[in-house]
């Protein structure tokens, strides 16, 4: 699943291309992909609307319109967005096509069909997408060591599982929780209530730093993004822990280990990230 750095990359690639364009027509091939309102209403309400920009909230993307209306989407496991010239070969499992006034198309494809769209009219409260349930953005000035300790400090849950709770911190998933914990030198299995004040500070420093680092490393031109079908920027070679089970740690050369925590794979260095 794309996490915050990947979703931010998609926004930064697509927004300059679609901003200011008018949606001429919307085609929905799989009605279940539109969660609110009906797919028919979704198409009718978007036709003729001019795009004013894009936004990101956690792992959600939003497209804002001059009217004050907007729509949100979540890519889930396999969703992807491409902005293509006319007659560009379609990806398999293309479910929604937004045809623009310059004849380019914004296309949503999704092999597993878990991705969803929600259209909200100006002034309408979004109680549908789940965005209203999200916690702090990792870059929020309130995302401090005190905030983390207050949110998680009495929890018996592992710190790995805590970092994945979207209603506390929005946007962190399995990949970047491994990277954050490796940088903070905290074992993923540590109970949250066992962390020291210094470790909460290390975590508060690592969360925005690591996410900013990977956003920067994910930079890609619009041409390369299209050529790669919006996929090659993901899981960059700059990952230090995630996906490196059995390989030497870049800091101490001990082999990375792997365990399953809360049903999710966690890769860590047994030397740098000591368990209690």
C-alpha positions as CSV (number, residue, x, y, z in Angstrom):
1,X,0.0,0.0,0.0
2,X,1.3,3.5,-0.8
3,X,2.2,5.3,2.4
4,X,2.5,9.0,3.0
5,X,5.7,9.6,1.0
6,X,4.3,7.8,-2.0
7,X,1.0,9.6,-1.8
8,X,2.7,13.0,-1.5
9,X,4.8,12.1,-4.5
10,X,1.7,11.4,-6.6
11,X,0.3,14.8,-5.5
12,X,3.4,16.6,-6.4
13,X,3.6,15.0,-9.8
14,X,-0.1,15.3,-10.8
15,X,-1.1,18.6,-9.3
16,X,0.9,20.9,-11.7
17,X,-0.5,18.9,-14.6
18,X,-4.2,19.0,-13.7
19,X,-4.5,22.3,-11.9
20,X,-6.6,24.7,-14.0
21,X,-8.1,22.0,-16.2
22,X,-11.8,21.4,-16.6
23,X,-13.3,18.0,-16.4
24,X,-15.3,17.4,-19.6
25,X,-16.6,13.9,-18.8
26,X,-16.2,11.2,-16.2
27,X,-16.5,7.5,-17.0
28,X,-16.9,5.0,-14.2
29,X,-16.6,1.4,-15.2
30,X,-16.8,-0.2,-11.8
31,X,-19.5,1.6,-9.8
32,X,-18.4,0.1,-6.5
33,X,-15.2,2.2,-6.7
34,X,-17.3,5.3,-5.9
35,X,-18.3,5.0,-2.3
36,X,-20.3,8.3,-2.1
37,X,-22.6,9.4,-3.7
38,X,-23.8,7.0,-6.4
39,X,-21.5,6.6,-9.4
40,X,-24.1,8.3,-11.6
41,X,-24.2,11.3,-9.3
42,X,-20.4,11.3,-9.1
43,X,-20.2,11.7,-12.9
44,X,-22.9,14.3,-13.1
45,X,-21.6,16.5,-10.3
46,X,-18.0,16.5,-11.7
47,X,-18.8,17.2,-15.3
48,X,-17.8,20.8,-16.2
49,X,-16.0,21.4,-12.9
50,X,-12.6,23.2,-13.0
51,X,-9.7,21.8,-10.9
52,X,-8.1,24.3,-8.5
53,X,-5.6,22.0,-6.9
54,X,-4.8,18.8,-4.9
55,X,-4.4,18.0,-1.3
56,X,-3.1,15.1,0.8
57,X,-4.2,14.0,4.3
58,X,-2.5,11.0,5.6
59,X,-2.7,8.4,2.9
60,X,-5.7,10.1,1.3
61,X,-5.6,12.3,-1.8
62,X,-8.0,15.1,-2.6
63,X,-8.8,17.1,-5.7
64,X,-10.3,20.5,-5.0
65,X,-12.6,22.3,-7.5
66,X,-13.2,26.0,-8.1
67,X,-16.8,25.6,-6.9
68,X,-15.7,24.6,-3.4
69,X,-16.7,21.0,-4.1
70,X,-13.9,18.3,-3.9
71,X,-13.4,14.6,-4.1
72,X,-11.2,12.4,-2.0
73,X,-9.6,9.0,-2.9
74,X,-7.7,6.3,-1.2
75,X,-5.5,4.1,-3.3
76,X,-5.5,1.2,-0.8
77,X,-3.3,-1.8,-1.8
78,X,-3.0,-1.6,-5.6
79,X,-4.6,1.7,-6.8
80,X,-2.8,4.0,-9.1
81,X,-3.3,7.4,-10.8
82,X,-1.9,8.4,-14.2
83,X,-2.4,11.6,-16.3
84,X,-2.1,10.5,-19.9
85,X,-2.2,12.0,-23.4
86,X,-5.1,11.0,-25.6
87,X,-5.0,7.4,-27.0
88,X,-2.2,6.5,-24.5
89,X,-2.4,2.7,-23.9
90,X,-4.7,2.0,-20.9
91,X,-3.5,0.1,-17.9
92,X,-5.4,-3.1,-17.1
93,X,-8.1,-2.7,-14.5
94,X,-8.7,1.0,-15.3
95,X,-12.0,1.8,-13.5
96,X,-12.4,5.6,-13.7
97,X,-11.4,8.0,-16.4
98,X,-11.6,11.8,-16.1
99,X,-11.4,13.4,-19.6
100,X,-10.1,17.0,-19.4
101,X,-10.7,19.9,-21.7
102,X,-7.3,19.5,-23.2
103,X,-8.2,15.9,-24.1
104,X,-5.7,14.5,-21.6
105,X,-7.1,11.9,-19.1
106,X,-6.7,11.3,-15.4
107,X,-7.0,7.5,-15.0
108,X,-7.5,5.4,-11.9
109,X,-6.6,1.8,-12.1
110,X,-6.7,-0.8,-9.3
111,X,-6.1,-4.5,-9.7
112,X,-7.8,-5.5,-6.5
113,X,-10.5,-2.9,-6.6
114,X,-10.1,-1.8,-2.9
115,X,-9.5,1.9,-3.8
116,X,-12.4,4.3,-3.2
117,X,-13.6,7.7,-4.2
118,X,-15.9,10.1,-2.3
119,X,-17.4,13.3,-3.7
120,X,-18.2,16.1,-1.3
121,X,-20.2,19.2,-2.2
122,X,-19.3,22.6,-0.8
123,X,-20.2,22.7,2.8
124,X,-21.0,19.0,3.0
125,X,-19.5,17.3,6.1
126,X,-17.3,14.4,5.2
127,X,-18.5,11.5,7.4
128,X,-17.9,9.0,4.6
129,X,-14.2,8.7,3.7
130,X,-12.8,8.4,7.2
131,X,-10.5,11.4,6.8
132,X,-12.3,13.0,9.8
133,X,-11.0,10.1,12.0
134,X,-7.3,10.7,11.2
135,X,-4.8,11.9,13.8
136,X,-2.0,14.4,13.5
137,X,0.0,14.8,10.3
138,X,3.6,13.7,11.1
139,X,4.8,17.2,10.2
140,X,2.4,19.0,12.6
141,X,4.2,21.2,15.1
142,X,2.1,19.4,17.8
143,X,3.7,16.1,16.9
144,X,6.2,16.2,19.8
145,X,7.7,13.7,22.3
146,X,5.1,14.8,24.8
147,X,2.3,14.1,22.3
148,X,3.6,10.6,21.6
149,X,4.1,9.8,25.2
150,X,0.6,11.1,26.1
151,X,-0.9,9.1,23.3
152,X,1.0,5.8,23.7
153,X,2.9,6.0,27.0
154,X,0.5,3.9,29.0
155,X,-0.2,1.3,26.3
156,X,0.9,-2.3,26.6
157,X,0.8,-2.6,22.8
158,X,4.0,-2.8,20.9
159,X,5.4,0.5,19.6
160,X,5.3,-0.9,16.0
161,X,1.6,-1.3,16.3
162,X,1.1,2.1,17.8
163,X,2.8,3.8,15.0
164,X,0.3,2.3,12.5
165,X,-2.7,3.7,14.3
166,X,-4.0,6.3,11.8
167,X,-6.3,8.0,14.4
168,X,-3.2,9.1,16.3
169,X,-0.6,9.8,13.5
170,X,-1.8,9.8,9.9
171,X,0.2,8.3,7.1
172,X,2.7,5.8,8.6
173,X,2.5,2.3,7.4
174,X,4.5,-0.9,7.6
175,X,7.4,0.3,5.5
176,X,8.2,3.6,7.2
177,X,7.4,2.4,10.7
178,X,10.4,0.0,10.2
179,X,12.5,2.9,8.9
180,X,11.5,5.2,11.8
181,X,12.2,2.6,14.5
182,X,15.5,1.7,13.0
183,X,16.6,5.3,13.0
184,X,15.4,5.8,16.6
185,X,17.1,2.6,17.6
186,X,14.0,1.2,19.2
187,X,13.0,-2.5,18.9
188,X,9.6,-2.9,17.2
189,X,8.4,-5.4,19.8
190,X,9.0,-3.0,22.7
191,X,5.8,-2.2,24.7
192,X,5.0,1.5,24.4
193,X,4.8,1.8,28.1
194,X,8.5,0.7,28.4
195,X,9.9,3.6,26.3
196,X,12.0,6.3,28.1
197,X,11.6,10.0,27.8
198,X,14.7,10.0,25.6
199,X,13.3,7.3,23.4
200,X,10.1,9.3,22.9
201,X,12.2,12.2,21.8
202,X,14.2,10.1,19.4
203,X,10.9,8.9,17.9
204,X,9.5,12.4,17.6
205,X,12.6,13.4,15.8
206,X,12.7,10.4,13.5
207,X,9.1,10.5,12.3
208,X,9.2,13.7,10.4
209,X,12.8,13.4,9.4
210,X,12.5,10.0,7.8
211,X,9.2,10.8,6.0
212,X,10.8,14.1,4.6
213,X,13.9,12.1,3.6
214,X,11.8,9.6,1.6
215,X,9.6,12.2,0.1
216,X,12.8,13.9,-1.2
217,X,14.2,10.6,-2.4
218,X,11.0,9.7,-4.2
219,X,11.2,12.8,-6.5
220,X,10.4,11.9,-10.1
221,X,9.6,13.9,-13.2
222,X,6.1,13.7,-14.7
223,X,7.6,12.0,-17.8
224,X,9.3,9.3,-15.8
225,X,6.3,8.8,-13.6
226,X,4.1,8.2,-16.7
227,X,6.7,5.9,-18.3
228,X,7.0,3.8,-15.2
229,X,3.2,3.7,-14.8
230,X,3.5,5.4,-11.5
231,X,5.3,2.5,-9.9
232,X,9.0,2.8,-10.0
233,X,9.3,5.5,-7.4
234,X,7.9,3.2,-4.7
235,X,10.1,1.3,-2.2
236,X,13.2,3.2,-3.1
237,X,16.7,1.7,-2.8
238,X,17.3,4.2,0.1
239,X,15.3,2.0,2.5
240,X,17.7,0.9,5.2
241,X,15.7,-1.7,7.2
242,X,12.4,-2.6,5.4
243,X,12.9,-5.5,3.0
244,X,16.5,-6.2,4.2
245,X,15.9,-9.3,6.3
246,X,19.1,-11.4,6.4
247,X,21.3,-8.6,5.0
248,X,23.9,-6.7,7.0
249,X,22.9,-3.6,9.0
250,X,24.5,-0.5,7.4
251,X,25.5,0.8,10.8
252,X,26.9,-2.3,12.7
253,X,27.0,-5.0,10.0
254,X,25.0,-7.5,12.1
255,X,22.3,-9.3,10.0
256,X,18.8,-7.8,10.0
257,X,16.1,-10.1,11.6
258,X,12.4,-10.3,10.9
259,X,9.4,-11.0,13.1
260,X,5.6,-10.7,12.7
261,X,4.0,-8.2,15.0
262,X,0.2,-7.7,15.0
263,X,0.1,-9.6,11.7
264,X,2.6,-7.3,10.0
265,X,6.2,-8.1,9.1
266,X,8.9,-6.1,11.0
267,X,12.5,-6.0,10.0
268,X,15.0,-4.7,12.6
269,X,18.7,-4.9,13.7
270,X,19.1,-7.0,16.8
271,X,22.2,-5.0,17.7
272,X,21.1,-1.5,17.1
273,X,17.5,-2.0,18.2
274,X,17.9,-4.0,21.4
275,X,14.9,-5.5,23.1
276,X,14.6,-5.2,26.9
